[in-house]
Structures are given as structure tokens and as C-alpha cells.
């Protein structure tokens, strides 16, 4: 699971560097998010700008990440492709997550993978 970690405005920004978030990678995604957010702290912005395809398993993994973080550490979503945005809209997850049109400018941390 390729992702880049950064910081913007006090938030941890996780850029997913995969083109698909589906059943084949959902477990690795959850493990990578758990590792990246192991230390308590700031809100998290998940940049999905590279993701072109997401199925229900991928969406479930994002919901699982939100639950892992808990209500005191919000998970926000950024930079959705049209297809992924449609998944969020059709499942009404666009009413659950705060969605940003673009990822914020970040100061990068070392990549994980």
C-alpha cells in the first residue's frame, strides 16, 4: 500500500498513491491507516486524488478508518475523482464525511509503503 504522509494546517494528510481502492487492497489499506494514525492527535485528511476506482470494500475500509479514529479525531476526504465522488454520493457517504475538492498543500513526511 503506497501512501505519502504530510501535514497541512495542523491536520495529518494521507495521500493514497494507488489507483484502486477495492476488495484486493482493503485490508492493506486499513492496516496502513492504522499504522499512519497510531499516535493520537490531529484531524486526518485522506487524499484520494490518485484513486480512479473504488468498490464497496474500499468504501467500507474508509468507514472503518473513520471508526478507528473516533469522533474526537475527524476523518475528512479530499480530491475525489468523478467516479469515486459518485460512489460517495450514491451511498450518501457525502453526508457523513467532510469532502474537500482539492487536497491541501502539505509539508511531506517520509513515505510509507
C-alpha positions as a LaTeX table, in Angstrom:
\begin{tabular}{lrrr}
\hline
Residue & $x$ (\AA) & $y$ (\AA) & $z$ (\AA) \\
\hline
Unk1 & 0.00 & 0.00 & 0.00 \\
Unk2 & 1.68 & 3.17 & $-1.20$ \\
Unk3 & 0.88 & 6.39 & 0.63 \\
Unk4 & 2.53 & 9.67 & 1.47 \\
Unk5 & 2.13 & 11.38 & 4.82 \\
Unk6 & 2.21 & 15.12 & 5.30 \\
Unk7 & 0.89 & 17.95 & 7.41 \\
Unk8 & $-1.29$ & 20.90 & 6.49 \\
Unk9 & $-2.91$ & 23.37 & 8.85 \\
Unk10 & $-2.49$ & 21.09 & 11.84 \\
Unk11 & $-4.03$ & 18.08 & 10.07 \\
Unk12 & $-2.34$ & 14.83 & 9.12 \\
Unk13 & $-2.71$ & 14.43 & 5.35 \\
Unk14 & $-2.55$ & 10.89 & 3.97 \\
Unk15 & $-2.23$ & 10.73 & 0.20 \\
Unk16 & $-3.17$ & 7.31 & $-1.14$ \\
Unk17 & $-0.88$ & 6.56 & $-4.05$ \\
Unk18 & $-2.95$ & 3.76 & $-5.54$ \\
Unk19 & $-5.36$ & 3.87 & $-8.49$ \\
Unk20 & $-7.80$ & 1.37 & $-6.95$ \\
Unk21 & $-9.32$ & 1.01 & $-3.50$ \\
Unk22 & $-11.19$ & $-2.28$ & $-3.71$ \\
Unk23 & $-11.51$ & $-5.71$ & $-2.12$ \\
Unk24 & $-8.00$ & $-6.66$ & $-3.25$ \\
Unk25 & $-6.36$ & $-3.89$ & $-1.18$ \\
Unk26 & $-8.93$ & $-3.03$ & 1.51 \\
Unk27 & $-7.19$ & $-4.96$ & 4.31 \\
Unk28 & $-3.78$ & $-3.50$ & 3.44 \\
Unk29 & $-5.40$ & $-0.05$ & 3.36 \\
Unk30 & $-6.87$ & $-0.48$ & 6.85 \\
Unk31 & $-3.53$ & $-1.73$ & 8.20 \\
Unk32 & $-1.67$ & 1.19 & 6.61 \\
Unk33 & $-4.15$ & 3.73 & 8.02 \\
Unk34 & $-3.91$ & 2.13 & 11.46 \\
Unk35 & $-0.12$ & 2.42 & 11.33 \\
Unk36 & $-0.13$ & 6.00 & 9.97 \\
Unk37 & $-2.54$ & 7.19 & 12.66 \\
Unk38 & $-1.12$ & 5.20 & 15.57 \\
Unk39 & $-0.23$ & 8.31 & 17.54 \\
Unk40 & $-3.22$ & 10.32 & 18.77 \\
Unk41 & $-3.55$ & 13.86 & 17.60 \\
Unk42 & $-4.70$ & 15.96 & 14.74 \\
Unk43 & $-7.61$ & 15.54 & 12.35 \\
Unk44 & $-6.87$ & 13.37 & 9.29 \\
Unk45 & $-7.42$ & 14.30 & 5.66 \\
Unk46 & $-7.42$ & 11.35 & 3.27 \\
Unk47 & $-6.36$ & 12.47 & $-0.22$ \\
Unk48 & $-7.93$ & 10.12 & $-2.77$ \\
Unk49 & $-6.84$ & 12.11 & $-5.83$ \\
Unk50 & $-4.99$ & 9.13 & $-7.35$ \\
Unk51 & $-7.86$ & 6.69 & $-6.85$ \\
Unk52 & $-9.79$ & 6.10 & $-10.07$ \\
Unk53 & $-11.88$ & 3.13 & $-8.89$ \\
Unk54 & $-13.41$ & 2.28 & $-5.53$ \\
Unk55 & $-15.86$ & $-0.51$ & $-4.70$ \\
Unk56 & $-17.94$ & $-1.20$ & $-1.60$ \\
Unk57 & $-14.99$ & $-2.89$ & 0.13 \\
Unk58 & $-12.90$ & 0.23 & $-0.38$ \\
Unk59 & $-15.69$ & 2.42 & 0.96 \\
Unk60 & $-16.09$ & 0.06 & 3.90 \\
Unk61 & $-12.37$ & 0.36 & 4.63 \\
Unk62 & $-12.69$ & 4.17 & 4.72 \\
Unk63 & $-15.67$ & 3.92 & 7.07 \\
Unk64 & $-13.63$ & 1.52 & 9.21 \\
Unk65 & $-10.81$ & 4.07 & 9.33 \\
Unk66 & $-13.27$ & 6.74 & 10.45 \\
Unk67 & $-14.49$ & 4.46 & 13.26 \\
Unk68 & $-10.90$ & 3.64 & 14.24 \\
Unk69 & $-10.12$ & 7.33 & 14.63 \\
Unk70 & $-13.25$ & 8.00 & 16.66 \\
Unk71 & $-15.33$ & 11.16 & 16.93 \\
Unk72 & $-12.57$ & 13.20 & 18.59 \\
Unk73 & $-10.30$ & 12.81 & 15.54 \\
Unk74 & $-12.32$ & 13.53 & 12.39 \\
Unk75 & $-11.54$ & 11.93 & 9.05 \\
Unk76 & $-12.03$ & 14.22 & 6.07 \\
Unk77 & $-11.77$ & 13.27 & 2.40 \\
Unk78 & $-10.10$ & 15.27 & $-0.38$ \\
Unk79 & $-9.63$ & 15.32 & $-4.16$ \\
Unk80 & $-12.20$ & 12.76 & $-5.33$ \\
Unk81 & $-12.19$ & 11.67 & $-8.96$ \\
Unk82 & $-15.62$ & 11.83 & $-10.63$ \\
Unk83 & $-16.15$ & 8.06 & $-10.33$ \\
Unk84 & $-15.21$ & 7.92 & $-6.67$ \\
Unk85 & $-17.29$ & 11.03 & $-5.93$ \\
Unk86 & $-20.26$ & 9.22 & $-7.49$ \\
Unk87 & $-19.77$ & 6.27 & $-5.10$ \\
Unk88 & $-19.80$ & 8.66 & $-2.13$ \\
Unk89 & $-22.91$ & 10.42 & $-3.48$ \\
Unk90 & $-24.87$ & 7.25 & $-4.31$ \\
Unk91 & $-24.18$ & 5.76 & $-0.88$ \\
Unk92 & $-24.86$ & 9.11 & 0.81 \\
Unk93 & $-21.41$ & 8.98 & 2.39 \\
Unk94 & $-21.01$ & 12.53 & 1.13 \\
Unk95 & $-23.29$ & 13.47 & 4.03 \\
Unk96 & $-21.12$ & 11.57 & 6.54 \\
Unk97 & $-17.69$ & 12.87 & 5.55 \\
Unk98 & $-16.50$ & 16.41 & 5.01 \\
Unk99 & $-15.25$ & 16.39 & 1.42 \\
Unk100 & $-12.75$ & 18.89 & 0.03 \\
Unk101 & $-12.49$ & 19.48 & $-3.72$ \\
Unk102 & $-8.69$ & 19.62 & $-3.54$ \\
Unk103 & $-6.01$ & 18.28 & $-1.25$ \\
Unk104 & $-4.35$ & 20.95 & 0.87 \\
Unk105 & $-0.75$ & 21.95 & 0.24 \\
Unk106 & 1.29 & 19.75 & 2.52 \\
Unk107 & 4.65 & 19.51 & 4.11 \\
Unk108 & 5.67 & 15.91 & 3.35 \\
Unk109 & 6.79 & 13.31 & 5.86 \\
Unk110 & 8.73 & 10.19 & 4.77 \\
Unk111 & 6.68 & 7.82 & 2.59 \\
Unk112 & 5.38 & 4.52 & 3.91 \\
Unk113 & 4.67 & 1.52 & 1.94 \\
\hline
\end{tabular}
